[in-house]
Amino acid sequence: MTKKIKLTTPLKTKDVKNLQVGDQVELSGKIYTARDSAHKRILNNQLDFDLDGAVIYHCGPLMKKNDGWSVVAAGPTTSTRLSKFIPKLLKKHNVRAMIGKGGLNNQAIESLKEHNSVYLAFPGGCAALAADYIEEVIDVKWLDLGMPEAVWKLKIKDFPTTVAIDTKGNKLYKQNKK
């Protein structure tokens, strides 16, 4: 039976350990966006931001520059192509969850199990809806990569997700063979 759970970042192992595929998780707190270029840089650099207990959102948001930044749209990107980064990312950093759309490959799923992390799904095509759950743009790192590839630190409230892969490797999606 699926449950509805509210979690606040940073996450601890105990927060994600008992989540099961299909559970509805409403996330609040701070999250980071990261796509391909950001993952490469995270793995190859000393970071000036802390990923301990972090949630990484596979997202290339559309932002608007005002006095600061505001979010126009922030839908998930396809996570399968980011699977290749996940084993190294989880070995190097204490990331507890990732949000995206679609599934992950076998190596990424095994890495989630090994490092007590989960994969949360947010539906594609809902970029404007996702933006409604973002209360604030706290910071941006590596804007030289371009707006969608930069790492955006966002404050979210009750961001609705579904557990798509739990810490035991159970999955909502049909497994990608790659």
N, C-alpha and C positions, 0 to 999 in steps of 0.2 A: 504494500500500500504506500503510495507516495505521500509525502508530507510537504507542508509549506513552512519554510524556515527563513528567519531573518538573521543575516550575518553582517558584521561590521569589520572592515579592514583596519589594521593588518590582521590576517587570518593566522590561526595556529593549527597545528596538526589535528588537535582535538575538534576543531571547527569543521573539518572536512572529512575526517576519518570515517564517520558513520553515515555520510551522505550516500544516497542510493540513486541509481539511474531513475529518472523521472521526477525526483523531488524538485519542488519549486523553491528556488532560492531568491530572496530579495536582498540585494547587496547595498550597503551604504558605506560611506567612507571615501578613501582615496584609491584610485586605480590609475594605471599607466597604459597608454596606447602603444602598440608596437607592431610594425609590419616588417617586411624582409630586411630593409636597410638598417632599421633600428635594431633588429635581432643581431645582425652581424656586428654592429658597433657595440652592443651590450656585451657580446662574447669576447670582443677584442680590446676592450678598454677598461680603465679604472673608472668606476662610476662615481659621480657626485650626487647620486640619489640612491636611496636604500630600497632594495627589493626583498628585504626580509619580511616574509608573510604577505608579500604583494599579490595583487591580481593584475594580470596583463590582459588587456582587451585588444584582440586582433582587429584593429580598426584604423582606417585612414580618414579621420574626421575632416569635415569642411568647417573652417573657422572664419570668423569675421573679426577684423581688427577695429576696436573702438578705443576707449581709453585704455582698455586691456584687451582681452580676447573673449569672444563669446562663441558658443557652438551653434552652427546652423544645422548640421546633420552629422550623425555619428553611428552609422550602421556597421555591422560586423563585416569583416572581409573573410574570404574562404580560408580556413585554418589548415587545410590539408597541405598546402604548399609551405607552411611554416613548420610542419612536422619535423623536418630535418634539423631544425635548430633546438627543438624541445629537449632532447636528452642532454645536450651540453649545457643548455640554459638551467635546467633543474639540478644538474650536478654542481654548477658554479654558484647558483643563487637559490635562496630558500623561497621560491615562488610557490604559493599554495594553490592558485587557481588561474586558469586562462578562460577567456570568453571569446567565442567566435561563432562561425556557422559552418556546417558540414562536420565531417569526422576528422580523425587523425590516423596516421599510419601505425603499423604494429609496433615499431620502435618507440614512437612517442607514447603509445598506450602503455607499453612496458615501463617506460620511464616514469609515467604518472604513478604507476603502482609502486615502483621502487622508492620514489621520493614523497609519497603520500600527498599527491596533488590531484586536483580534479579539473575536468574540462566542462565548462558551462556553455550552454547554447543560448543565443539570442537570435530571433528570426531575421533572415535577410529581408530586404525590402521595407524595413521599418526604421530607416535612418532618422527621420524627423521625430518619430516616437522616442527613440533612444535619447535624442537630444533633450527631450522633456524631463528626463531623469537626472540630467547633469546640472548640478546647482552652480558650479563654479569651475573656471579654468584656473588652476592654482599656479601652473608653471609650464613652460615648454623647454625642451632640451633638443639640441641638434636640429634647429630649424633650417640649417644649411642643407639638410637632406630633402627639403621640400615639405610643404604642409602635411600631406598624408603620411609621409615616412618619419616625421619628427616624433619624438616621445612627448606626449601630452599628459601632464598630471592633472587628473580631474577629480572633483568632489561629486559623488553621486548619492542619491537618496532613493532607497527602495527599488533599485534597478532590477527588473524581473528577468530571471534566467531559469533554465532547466538543466539539471545535472544530466549531461550527455555521456560522460565517461567518469566513473567513480574510482576510488582509490584501489579497488579490487580488479579493475580492468573491465568491468561490465560496461556495455555500451548501448546507446540508444540507436546509433546508426549502423547500417551494414558496414562491415569492415572493409577498409581500403586495402588492397593486396600489396601496395608498394611498401 
